[in-house]
Amino acid sequence: MRVFVVHAHPEPKSFSGAMTGVATEALRAAGHEVVVSDLYAMGFNPISDRGNFTTVADPHYYRQTDEEAYAAKRDGFAADIQQEMDKLFWCDTLILQFPLWWVGFPAILKGWVDRVFAAGGRIYGNGRWYDQGIFVGKRAMCSVTLGGPESMVSEDGLNGPIDSLLFPINHGILYFTGFSVVDPFLVYAPARIADDERQKYLARYRETVLGIGSAPTIQYPGLEAYDSNFVLKRA
């Protein structure tokens, strides 16, 4: 496998950091290729604006999707964006490693998606989306640390079910661009549990990443299941 890990945690000694370290070590030891983008260590710029491009479609009014489409035809993306795009096309498996902050990505990872997942046919667009997306045939998984216990994100939990919280990421970003989405790996309250429990999580994670190429994926309806108004057809 060729695995691309996008790591988004500001503290290298965090449990997220330990997870990326374990994944990288295990995969390489098994003969797989691994590339890591440590966004904080890279100083990745999360702000999406004209700095995304070396080209200009309209100097008078900024509309990001138009600029992305224009740049896609002219290789007009800034170097830091193009490098991340190249990693996406290189890999066959993507892992997003992040803590769940305010029921979503840390800002730096959201900014990475905003800048790198460009429209106009580069990452999506021109009829390429969902099960007809650019990245069909590739796999993706979210590896997530949460601050609270599992009960808080259960079906009847205070924060709502974890599947609902991660739906905008799993379905709206990963599946939207064509990835087959593996069930997320979730770590609950790593700062509040004993070291032996953390070690058990790391051992489980090692096995998970080694088996990611054949792991079950979330089954979402394909485009053919929807009508012209993008509403699910009923039998």
C-alpha positions in Angstrom: 0.0 0.0 0.0 0.9 3.6 -0.4 -0.4 5.4 2.7 -0.8 9.2 3.1 -1.2 10.3 6.7 -2.4 13.9 7.3 -1.6 14.6 10.9 -3.2 17.6 12.7 -2.2 18.0 16.3 0.0 20.8 17.6 1.7 18.6 20.3 4.2 16.0 19.0 3.9 14.1 22.3 0.1 13.9 22.2 -1.7 10.6 21.8 -2.5 11.6 18.2 1.3 11.9 17.8 1.8 8.4 19.3 -0.9 7.0 16.9 0.8 8.5 13.8 4.1 7.1 15.0 2.7 3.6 15.6 1.0 3.6 12.2 4.1 4.8 10.3 6.3 2.3 12.0 4.0 -0.7 11.6 3.2 0.0 7.9 6.8 0.6 6.9 7.9 -2.6 8.8 5.3 -4.5 6.8 6.7 -3.2 3.5 4.3 -0.4 2.8 5.2 3.1 1.7 4.1 6.0 4.0 4.1 9.7 3.6 3.1 12.0 6.5 2.0 15.6 6.3 2.4 16.9 9.8 0.4 20.2 9.2 1.6 22.0 12.4 5.2 21.0 11.9 5.0 22.1 8.3 3.5 25.4 9.2 0.7 24.7 6.7 -1.2 27.9 5.8 -5.0 27.1 6.3 -6.3 30.3 4.9 -8.0 29.9 1.5 -7.7 33.0 -0.7 -5.9 34.2 -3.8 -2.7 32.8 -2.3 -3.9 29.4 -3.4 -3.1 30.2 -7.0 -0.3 31.4 -9.3 -3.0 32.2 -11.9 -5.8 34.7 -11.9 -9.2 34.1 -13.6 -10.9 37.3 -12.4 -8.8 40.1 -10.8 -11.9 42.1 -9.8 -14.0 39.5 -8.0 -12.8 36.4 -6.1 -14.9 33.3 -6.5 -12.9 30.3 -5.3 -14.5 27.6 -7.5 -13.9 29.7 -10.6 -10.3 30.3 -9.7 -9.8 26.6 -9.0 -11.3 25.6 -12.3 -9.0 28.1 -14.1 -6.0 26.9 -12.2 -6.8 23.3 -12.8 -6.5 23.9 -16.6 -3.2 25.8 -16.3 -1.3 24.1 -13.4 -1.9 27.3 -11.5 -2.0 26.0 -7.9 0.5 27.4 -5.3 3.4 25.0 -4.6 2.2 24.0 -1.1 -1.2 23.0 -2.5 0.2 21.2 -5.4 2.5 19.1 -3.2 -0.5 18.0 -1.1 -2.5 17.2 -4.2 0.4 15.1 -5.5 0.4 13.1 -2.3 -3.4 12.4 -2.7 -2.9 11.1 -6.2 0.1 9.1 -5.1 -1.5 7.2 -2.3 -4.1 4.4 -2.4 -5.0 5.0 1.3 -5.6 8.2 3.1 -5.6 8.5 6.9 -6.7 11.7 8.6 -5.3 11.8 12.2 -6.9 14.5 14.3 -8.6 15.4 17.7 -12.3 16.2 17.5 -12.5 19.9 18.3 -15.9 21.6 18.5 -17.4 18.5 16.8 -15.2 18.8 13.8 -11.7 19.2 12.4 -9.0 21.4 14.0 -8.9 24.6 11.9 -5.6 23.7 10.2 -7.1 20.5 8.9 -10.3 22.2 7.7 -8.1 24.7 5.9 -6.0 21.9 4.3 -9.3 20.5 2.9 -10.5 24.0 1.8 -7.3 24.6 -0.1 -6.3 21.2 -1.4 -9.7 19.7 -2.4 -10.1 22.0 -5.3 -13.0 22.1 -7.8 -12.8 22.3 -11.6 -11.9 18.7 -12.1 -8.7 18.6 -10.1 -10.2 16.9 -7.0 -13.9 17.1 -7.9 -16.2 18.6 -10.4 -17.1 18.1 -14.1 -19.5 15.3 -13.0 -16.9 13.6 -10.9 -18.2 13.1 -7.4 -19.4 10.5 -4.9 -19.2 7.0 -6.4 -18.1 8.6 -9.7 -15.5 10.7 -8.0 -11.8 11.3 -8.8 -10.6 9.0 -6.0 -12.7 6.0 -6.7 -10.6 2.9 -5.9 -8.8 4.6 -3.0 -9.6 4.2 0.7 -9.7 6.7 3.5 -10.1 6.5 7.2 -10.5 9.1 10.1 -8.4 8.3 13.1 -9.9 10.5 15.9 -9.3 11.2 19.5 -12.2 12.5 21.6 -12.1 14.4 24.9 -15.1 12.5 26.5 -16.2 9.0 27.1 -17.9 6.8 24.5 -21.2 7.2 26.2 -21.3 10.9 25.3 -21.4 10.1 21.5 -23.6 7.0 21.7 -27.1 6.9 20.0 -28.7 8.5 23.1 -25.6 10.4 24.3 -25.4 14.1 25.2 -23.4 15.0 22.1 -25.3 12.8 19.6 -24.1 9.7 17.8 -20.6 9.7 16.6 -21.7 8.6 13.1 -23.7 11.8 12.8 -20.9 14.0 14.0 -18.5 12.5 11.5 -21.0 12.3 8.6 -19.9 15.7 7.1 -16.3 14.4 6.9 -16.9 10.8 6.0 -19.7 11.4 3.5 -19.4 15.1 2.6 -15.6 15.2 2.0 -14.2 11.7 1.6 -17.0 9.9 -0.1 -17.9 13.0 -2.0 -14.5 12.9 -3.7 -14.7 9.2 -4.4 -13.0 7.5 -1.5 -14.3 4.3 0.0 -14.6 5.2 3.6 -13.4 2.8 6.3 -15.1 2.9 9.7 -13.3 5.5 11.8 -10.8 4.5 14.6 -11.9 6.2 17.7 -10.0 6.8 21.0 -12.1 8.1 23.9 -10.5 10.4 26.5 -6.9 9.4 26.1 -5.8 12.0 28.5 -8.1 10.6 31.2 -7.3 6.9 31.0 -4.6 4.7 32.4 -1.4 4.0 30.5 -2.3 0.4 30.0 -5.5 1.4 28.3 -3.6 3.7 26.0 -1.3 0.9 25.1 -4.2 -1.3 24.3 -5.6 1.4 22.0 -2.2 1.7 20.3 -2.0 -2.1 19.8 -5.5 -2.1 18.3 -4.6 0.8 16.0 -1.5 -1.1 14.8 -3.6 -4.0 13.7 -6.2 -1.6 12.2 -3.8 0.2 9.9 -2.2 -3.1 8.8 -5.6 -4.4 7.8 -6.9 -1.2 6.4 -6.6 -2.4 2.8 -9.3 -5.1 3.4 -11.3 -3.5 6.2 -15.1 -3.1 5.8 -16.2 0.3 4.4 -19.2 2.4 5.1 -21.9 1.7 2.5 -23.4 4.9 1.2 -26.0 4.9 -1.7 -24.5 5.7 -5.1 -25.7 8.5 -7.3 -28.0 6.2 -9.2 -30.1 5.9 -6.0 -31.1 9.6 -6.2 -33.6 11.4 -8.4 -32.9 14.6 -10.4 -33.5 16.7 -7.2 -30.9 14.6 -5.4 -33.5 13.0 -3.2 -33.3 9.3 -2.4 -35.6 7.3 -4.6 -38.2 5.1 -2.8 -39.1 1.7 -4.0 
